[in-house]
Amino acid sequence: MSDVTIWHNPACGTSRNTLGLIREAGIAPRVVEYLKSPPDRATLAATIAAAGLTVRQALREKGTPHAELGLGDPGLSDDALLDAMLAHPILINRPFVIAPGGTRLCRPSETVLEILPAARGAASAATAAG
């Protein structure tokens, strides 16, 4: 089993690019199509926190029912936003990648390189050589 997981939406170009970068690094990630198999509440909240984001920062607006649901209301609690994300997984921004080097919302796609095992090793070696 891979130690890298991507929450993937095949219809999203950024998600496809991120998956491609992971595979180009020689890693066969665990691919979770989160629209078909959404995370549970605890996993979603923990992943957002591990990425160093607020729940609102992990909320996707474009191409979602964000406006229709009134999710731009700054008075909404994190619990209310999580409820909306669980009811409508398309509201979960993408792609989240969980890897040995950390958890990131990989927007832009190249953000994934910060947390992949091979990329971290290469960056460390380049820093040591410099």
DOBALO-287661 format. One record per residue: residue number from 1; residue in three letters; x, y, z of N, C-alpha, C in turn. Coordinates in nm, 4 decimals, decimal comma. Layout:
PT; NUM; ALA; X; Y; Z; X; Y; Z; X; Y; Z
...
This chain:
PT; 1; MET; 0,0843; -0,1189; 0,0000; 0,0000; 0,0000; 0,0000; 0,0888; 0,1252; 0,0000
PT; 2; SER; 0,0463; 0,2236; -0,0773; 0,1251; 0,3454; -0,0902; 0,1150; 0,4313; 0,0360
PT; 3; ASP; 0,2230; 0,5053; 0,0623; 0,2194; 0,5982; 0,1749; 0,1811; 0,7388; 0,1284
PT; 4; VAL; 0,1331; 0,7497; 0,0036; 0,0846; 0,8754; -0,0513; -0,0604; 0,8548; -0,0963
PT; 5; THR; -0,1476; 0,9443; -0,0503; -0,2890; 0,9389; -0,0875; -0,3283; 1,0716; -0,1492
PT; 6; ILE; -0,4041; 1,0656; -0,2581; -0,4578; 1,1861; -0,3203; -0,6092; 1,1766; -0,3215
PT; 7; TRP; -0,6743; 1,2855; -0,2756; -0,8187; 1,2978; -0,2898; -0,8392; 1,3593; -0,4266
PT; 8; HIS; -0,8855; 1,2779; -0,5199; -0,8811; 1,3091; -0,6623; -1,0195; 1,3273; -0,7215
PT; 9; ASN; -1,0289; 1,4237; -0,8138; -1,1463; 1,4407; -0,8975; -1,0953; 1,4349; -1,0408
PT; 10; PRO; -1,1239; 1,3262; -1,1144; -1,0713; 1,3117; -1,2502; -1,1165; 1,4224; -1,3456
PT; 11; ALA; -1,2234; 1,4939; -1,3143; -1,2712; 1,6016; -1,4005; -1,1944; 1,7322; -1,3788
PT; 12; CYS; -1,1081; 1,7372; -1,2786; -1,0347; 1,8591; -1,2431; -0,8930; 1,8550; -1,3006
PT; 13; GLY; -0,8577; 1,9555; -1,3781; -0,7242; 1,9615; -1,4370; -0,6140; 1,9685; -1,3331
PT; 14; THR; -0,6332; 2,0471; -1,2271; -0,5322; 2,0567; -1,1221; -0,5132; 1,9221; -1,0542
PT; 15; SER; -0,6212; 1,8513; -1,0313; -0,6131; 1,7200; -0,9686; -0,5400; 1,6211; -1,0607
PT; 16; ARG; -0,5718; 1,6242; -1,1892; -0,5033; 1,5350; -1,2852; -0,3542; 1,5676; -1,2928
PT; 17; ASN; -0,3211; 1,6981; -1,2948; -0,1798; 1,7376; -1,2995; -0,1052; 1,6916; -1,1746
PT; 18; THR; -0,1678; 1,7073; -1,0591; -0,1058; 1,6652; -0,9334; -0,0821; 1,5154; -0,9332
PT; 19; LEU; -0,1811; 1,4390; -0,9759; -0,1665; 1,2937; -0,9839; -0,0516; 1,2575; -1,0786
PT; 20; GLY; -0,0416; 1,3299; -1,1891; 0,0675; 1,3054; -1,2829; 0,2040; 1,3327; -1,2209
PT; 21; LEU; 0,2162; 1,4389; -1,1441; 0,3433; 1,4704; -1,0779; 0,3815; 1,3625; -0,9764
PT; 22; ILE; 0,2831; 1,3111; -0,9052; 0,3101; 1,2033; -0,8093; 0,3623; 1,0804; -0,8836
PT; 23; ARG; 0,2957; 1,0459; -0,9919; 0,3367; 0,9277; -1,0693; 0,4720; 0,9480; -1,1360
PT; 24; GLU; 0,5001; 1,0706; -1,1835; 0,6308; 1,1006; -1,2431; 0,7429; 1,0859; -1,1415
PT; 25; ALA; 0,7119; 1,1031; -1,0137; 0,8108; 1,0857; -0,9066; 0,8318; 0,9380; -0,8738
PT; 26; GLY; 0,7647; 0,8503; -0,9492; 0,7821; 0,7065; -0,9286; 0,6963; 0,6501; -0,8165
PT; 27; ILE; 0,5934; 0,7235; -0,7780; 0,5076; 0,6811; -0,6682; 0,3724; 0,6386; -0,7240
PT; 28; ALA; 0,3247; 0,5242; -0,6781; 0,1902; 0,4773; -0,7123; 0,1001; 0,5113; -0,5936
PT; 29; PRO; 0,0317; 0,6250; -0,6008; -0,0465; 0,6691; -0,4848; -0,1765; 0,5913; -0,4692
PT; 30; ARG; -0,2303; 0,6001; -0,3502; -0,3677; 0,5540; -0,3258; -0,4564; 0,6679; -0,3755
PT; 31; VAL; -0,5400; 0,6410; -0,4736; -0,6264; 0,7425; -0,5331; -0,7671; 0,7265; -0,4761
PT; 32; VAL; -0,8139; 0,8298; -0,4096; -0,9491; 0,8298; -0,3525; -1,0324; 0,9289; -0,4322
PT; 33; GLU; -1,1274; 0,8780; -0,5083; -1,2198; 0,9659; -0,5790; -1,3239; 1,0102; -0,4764
PT; 34; TYR; -1,2956; 1,1240; -0,4142; -1,3723; 1,1673; -0,2980; -1,5167; 1,2027; -0,3299
PT; 35; LEU; -1,5493; 1,2251; -0,4574; -1,6892; 1,2494; -0,4913; -1,7694; 1,1193; -0,4828
PT; 36; LYS; -1,7022; 1,0064; -0,5106; -1,7676; 0,8747; -0,5013; -1,7552; 0,8167; -0,3610
PT; 37; SER; -1,6437; 0,8424; -0,2955; -1,6170; 0,7896; -0,1605; -1,5695; 0,9041; -0,0715
PT; 38; PRO; -1,6627; 0,9899; -0,0283; -1,6217; 1,1052; 0,0523; -1,5694; 1,0637; 0,1891
PT; 39; PRO; -1,4828; 1,1474; 0,2461; -1,4308; 1,1175; 0,3799; -1,5409; 1,1355; 0,4845
PT; 40; ASP; -1,5203; 1,0747; 0,5993; -1,6127; 1,1011; 0,7096; -1,5743; 1,2350; 0,7726
PT; 41; ARG; -1,6579; 1,2813; 0,8627; -1,6387; 1,4138; 0,9235; -1,5035; 1,4265; 0,9931
PT; 42; ALA; -1,4662; 1,3259; 1,0721; -1,3408; 1,3322; 1,1469; -1,2214; 1,3369; 1,0518
PT; 43; THR; -1,2248; 1,2565; 0,9460; -1,1146; 1,2537; 0,8488; -1,1055; 1,3866; 0,7751
PT; 44; LEU; -1,2195; 1,4401; 0,7345; -1,2210; 1,5681; 0,6634; -1,1631; 1,6788; 0,7522
PT; 45; ALA; -1,2118; 1,6881; 0,8745; -1,1637; 1,7923; 0,9658; -1,0150; 1,7759; 0,9958
PT; 46; ALA; -0,9703; 1,6528; 1,0174; -0,8294; 1,6279; 1,0480; -0,7397; 1,6600; 0,9285
PT; 47; THR; -0,7845; 1,6286; 0,8083; -0,7049; 1,6553; 0,6884; -0,6919; 1,8053; 0,6650
PT; 48; ILE; -0,8010; 1,8775; 0,6813; -0,7971; 2,0234; 0,6659; -0,6999; 2,0835; 0,7677
PT; 49; ALA; -0,7096; 2,0383; 0,8919; -0,6206; 2,0896; 0,9973; -0,4748; 2,0537; 0,9681
PT; 50; ALA; -0,4497; 1,9306; 0,9243; -0,3130; 1,8872; 0,8947; -0,2514; 1,9689; 0,7813
PT; 51; ALA; -0,3352; 2,0170; 0,6909; -0,2868; 2,0998; 0,5802; -0,2635; 2,2446; 0,6235
PT; 52; GLY; -0,2980; 2,2757; 0,7490; -0,2781; 2,4109; 0,7999; -0,3807; 2,5103; 0,7490
PT; 53; LEU; -0,4977; 2,4607; 0,7131; -0,6029; 2,5453; 0,6583; -0,7183; 2,5596; 0,7561
PT; 54; THR; -0,7961; 2,6642; 0,7357; -0,9236; 2,6735; 0,8040; -1,0252; 2,5975; 0,7198
PT; 55; VAL; -1,1378; 2,5656; 0,7800; -1,2428; 2,4962; 0,7043; -1,2853; 2,5827; 0,5862
PT; 56; ARG; -1,2995; 2,7115; 0,6079; -1,3407; 2,8010; 0,4984; -1,2388; 2,8005; 0,3841
PT; 57; GLN; -1,1093; 2,7927; 0,4162; -1,0059; 2,7898; 0,3116; -1,0122; 2,6606; 0,2294
PT; 58; ALA; -1,0682; 2,5556; 0,2863; -1,0787; 2,4275; 0,2161; -1,2098; 2,4136; 0,1399
PT; 59; LEU; -1,2911; 2,5158; 0,1442; -1,4221; 2,5152; 0,0805; -1,4094; 2,5649; -0,0629
PT; 60; ARG; -1,4560; 2,4864; -0,1566; -1,4495; 2,5235; -0,2980; -1,5739; 2,6040; -0,3351
PT; 61; GLU; -1,5547; 2,7079; -0,4136; -1,6665; 2,7903; -0,4594; -1,7027; 2,7615; -0,6047
PT; 62; LYS; -1,6033; 2,7624; -0,6921; -1,6257; 2,7491; -0,8358; -1,6879; 2,6132; -0,8703
PT; 63; GLY; -1,7955; 2,6179; -0,9486; -1,8575; 2,4947; -0,9950; -1,9281; 2,4142; -0,8870
PT; 64; THR; -1,9713; 2,4824; -0,7809; -2,0355; 2,4152; -0,6680; -2,1622; 2,4909; -0,6297
PT; 65; PRO; -2,2431; 2,4343; -0,5395; -2,3612; 2,5070; -0,4906; -2,3288; 2,6065; -0,3783
PT; 66; HIS; -2,2038; 2,6526; -0,3702; -2,1588; 2,7441; -0,2653; -2,2535; 2,8629; -0,2491
PT; 67; ALA; -2,2802; 2,9349; -0,3584; -2,3642; 3,0544; -0,3513; -2,5086; 3,0189; -0,3170
PT; 68; GLU; -2,5595; 2,9151; -0,3800; -2,6984; 2,8751; -0,3564; -2,7218; 2,8367; -0,2105
PT; 69; LEU; -2,6196; 2,7810; -0,1465; -2,6309; 2,7385; -0,0074; -2,5990; 2,8509; 0,0919
PT; 70; GLY; -2,5606; 2,9669; 0,0388; -2,5303; 3,0810; 0,1262; -2,4041; 3,0625; 0,2082
PT; 71; LEU; -2,3073; 2,9884; 0,1541; -2,1875; 2,9544; 0,2316; -2,0876; 3,0694; 0,2419
PT; 72; GLY; -2,1129; 3,1790; 0,1726; -2,0267; 3,2952; 0,1848; -2,0543; 3,3754; 0,3121
PT; 73; ASP; -2,1594; 3,3398; 0,3827; -2,1949; 3,4091; 0,5071; -2,0833; 3,3905; 0,6094
PT; 74; PRO; -2,0144; 3,4988; 0,6472; -1,9025; 3,4860; 0,7416; -1,9453; 3,4403; 0,8812
PT; 75; GLY; -2,0750; 3,4446; 0,9100; -2,1235; 3,4011; 1,0399; -2,1392; 3,2501; 1,0533
PT; 76; LEU; -2,1247; 3,1783; 0,9429; -2,1388; 3,0326; 0,9497; -2,0211; 2,9706; 1,0242
PT; 77; SER; -2,0516; 2,8774; 1,1106; -1,9480; 2,8095; 1,1891; -1,8755; 2,7045; 1,1046
PT; 78; ASP; -1,7602; 2,6620; 1,1543; -1,6881; 2,5524; 1,0897; -1,7757; 2,4280; 1,0825
PT; 79; ASP; -1,8522; 2,4017; 1,1867; -1,9409; 2,2850; 1,1859; -2,0421; 2,2937; 1,0722
PT; 80; ALA; -2,0990; 2,4119; 1,0513; -2,1963; 2,4298; 0,9426; -2,1292; 2,4094; 0,8067
PT; 81; LEU; -2,0067; 2,4595; 0,7919; -1,9341; 2,4423; 0,6657; -1,8983; 2,2955; 0,6435
PT; 82; LEU; -1,8537; 2,2271; 0,7489; -1,8252; 2,0836; 0,7371; -1,9507; 2,0068; 0,7000
PT; 83; ASP; -2,0644; 2,0410; 0,7605; -2,1913; 1,9762; 0,7262; -2,2204; 1,9914; 0,5773
PT; 84; ALA; -2,2000; 2,1112; 0,5249; -2,2246; 2,1363; 0,3827; -2,1297; 2,0544; 0,2956
PT; 85; MET; -2,0022; 2,0475; 0,3354; -1,9034; 1,9720; 0,2579; -1,9364; 1,8225; 0,2584
PT; 86; LEU; -1,9860; 1,7733; 0,3695; -2,0210; 1,6318; 0,3778; -2,1470; 1,6023; 0,2966
PT; 87; ALA; -2,2417; 1,6958; 0,2953; -2,3642; 1,6782; 0,2179; -2,3395; 1,6947; 0,0681
PT; 88; HIS; -2,2404; 1,7779; 0,0333; -2,2079; 1,8090; -0,1067; -2,0563; 1,8004; -0,1231
PT; 89; PRO; -1,9997; 1,6803; -0,1419; -1,8532; 1,6662; -0,1479; -1,7852; 1,7524; -0,2549
PT; 90; ILE; -1,8592; 1,7967; -0,3547; -1,8002; 1,8846; -0,4558; -1,7499; 2,0142; -0,3928
PT; 91; LEU; -1,7974; 2,0460; -0,2714; -1,7519; 2,1654; -0,2004; -1,6135; 2,1490; -0,1376
PT; 92; ILE; -1,5623; 2,0259; -0,1326; -1,4283; 2,0026; -0,0782; -1,3277; 2,0422; -0,1854
PT; 93; ASN; -1,2429; 2,1380; -0,1548; -1,1438; 2,1797; -0,2528; -1,0488; 2,0644; -0,2811
PT; 94; ARG; -0,9834; 2,0673; -0,3929; -0,9020; 1,9562; -0,4376; -0,7798; 2,0061; -0,5101
PT; 95; PRO; -0,6835; 1,9185; -0,5185; -0,6679; 1,7864; -0,4577; -0,5906; 1,7964; -0,3257
PT; 96; PHE; -0,6395; 1,7275; -0,2254; -0,5625; 1,7112; -0,1030; -0,4706; 1,5921; -0,1236
PT; 97; VAL; -0,3456; 1,6061; -0,0803; -0,2499; 1,4961; -0,0850; -0,1935; 1,4772; 0,0551
PT; 98; ILE; -0,1966; 1,3513; 0,0988; -0,1410; 1,3145; 0,2288; -0,0178; 1,2287; 0,1987
PT; 99; ALA; 0,0985; 1,2724; 0,2454; 0,2243; 1,2049; 0,2139; 0,3153; 1,2096; 0,3361
PT; 100; PRO; 0,4259; 1,1361; 0,3325; 0,5180; 1,1371; 0,4463; 0,5673; 1,2774; 0,4831
PT; 101; GLY; 0,5756; 1,3661; 0,3850; 0,6241; 1,5010; 0,4118; 0,5179; 1,5982; 0,4581
PT; 102; GLY; 0,3939; 1,5512; 0,4736; 0,2872; 1,6380; 0,5215; 0,1601; 1,6231; 0,4416
PT; 103; THR; 0,0675; 1,7105; 0,4688; -0,0621; 1,7142; 0,4008; -0,0767; 1,8516; 0,3390
PT; 104; ARG; -0,1161; 1,8550; 0,2119; -0,1315; 1,9830; 0,1429; -0,2549; 1,9807; 0,0542
PT; 105; LEU; -0,3154; 2,0987; 0,0394; -0,4103; 2,1236; -0,0674; -0,3222; 2,1676; -0,1836
PT; 106; CYS; -0,3119; 2,0862; -0,2849; -0,2117; 2,1076; -0,3908; -0,2650; 2,1961; -0,5028
PT; 107; ARG; -0,2805; 2,3226; -0,4698; -0,3163; 2,4269; -0,5640; -0,2120; 2,5371; -0,5469
PT; 108; PRO; -0,1211; 2,5532; -0,6380; -0,1052; 2,4846; -0,7659; -0,0520; 2,3420; -0,7491
PT; 109; SER; -0,0600; 2,2674; -0,8566; -0,0218; 2,1253; -0,8551; 0,1183; 2,1022; -0,8011
PT; 110; GLU; 0,2115; 2,1915; -0,8338; 0,3517; 2,1736; -0,7953; 0,3727; 2,1726; -0,6441
PT; 111; THR; 0,2742; 2,2169; -0,5703; 0,2822; 2,2131; -0,4237; 0,3088; 2,0718; -0,3744
PT; 112; VAL; 0,2627; 1,9726; -0,4496; 0,2807; 1,8329; -0,4079; 0,4284; 1,7971; -0,3957
PT; 113; LEU; 0,5145; 1,8625; -0,4725; 0,6569; 1,8294; -0,4707; 0,7200; 1,8558; -0,3343
PT; 114; GLU; 0,6590; 1,9436; -0,2545; 0,7112; 1,9745; -0,1212; 0,6991; 1,8575; -0,0242
PT; 115; ILE; 0,6077; 1,7659; -0,0517; 0,5773; 1,6620; 0,0473; 0,6052; 1,5195; 0,0001
PT; 116; LEU; 0,6446; 1,5034; -0,1261; 0,6720; 1,3676; -0,1755; 0,8074; 1,3193; -0,1261
PT; 117; PRO; 0,8184; 1,1922; -0,0917; 0,9448; 1,1390; -0,0391; 1,0646; 1,1639; -0,1304
PT; 118; ALA; 1,0531; 1,1356; -0,2594; 1,1662; 1,1527; -0,3506; 1,2022; 1,3006; -0,3654
PT; 119; ALA; 1,1000; 1,3859; -0,3747; 1,1254; 1,5288; -0,3900; 1,1937; 1,5858; -0,2671
PT; 120; ARG; 1,1520; 1,5404; -0,1498; 1,2126; 1,5901; -0,0259; 1,3583; 1,5466; -0,0202
PT; 121; GLY; 1,3865; 1,4225; -0,0598; 1,5235; 1,3730; -0,0584; 1,6123; 1,4488; -0,1554
PT; 122; ALA; 1,5580; 1,4749; -0,2764; 1,6355; 1,5477; -0,3769; 1,6615; 1,6911; -0,3315
PT; 123; ALA; 1,5613; 1,7528; -0,2711; 1,5788; 1,8912; -0,2242; 1,6820; 1,8965; -0,1125
PT; 124; SER; 1,6797; 1,7980; -0,0236; 1,7770; 1,7937; 0,0863; 1,9180; 1,7729; 0,0321
PT; 125; ALA; 1,9310; 1,6852; -0,0678; 2,0626; 1,6582; -0,1253; 2,1153; 1,7829; -0,1967
PT; 126; ALA; 2,0268; 1,8541; -0,2683; 2,0690; 1,9751; -0,3372; 2,1112; 2,0821; -0,2373
PT; 127; THR; 2,0403; 2,0917; -0,1274; 2,0737; 2,1908; -0,0245; 2,2085; 2,1567; 0,0385
PT; 128; ALA; 2,2319; 2,0286; 0,0678; 2,3580; 1,9850; 0,1291; 2,4751; 2,0076; 0,0336
PT; 129; ALA; 2,4524; 1,9870; -0,0972; 2,5587; 2,0025; -0,1960; 2,5917; 2,1491; -0,2179
PT; 130; GLY; 2,4930; 2,2375; -0,1983; 2,5091; 2,3815; -0,2252; 2,5873; 2,4450; -0,1200
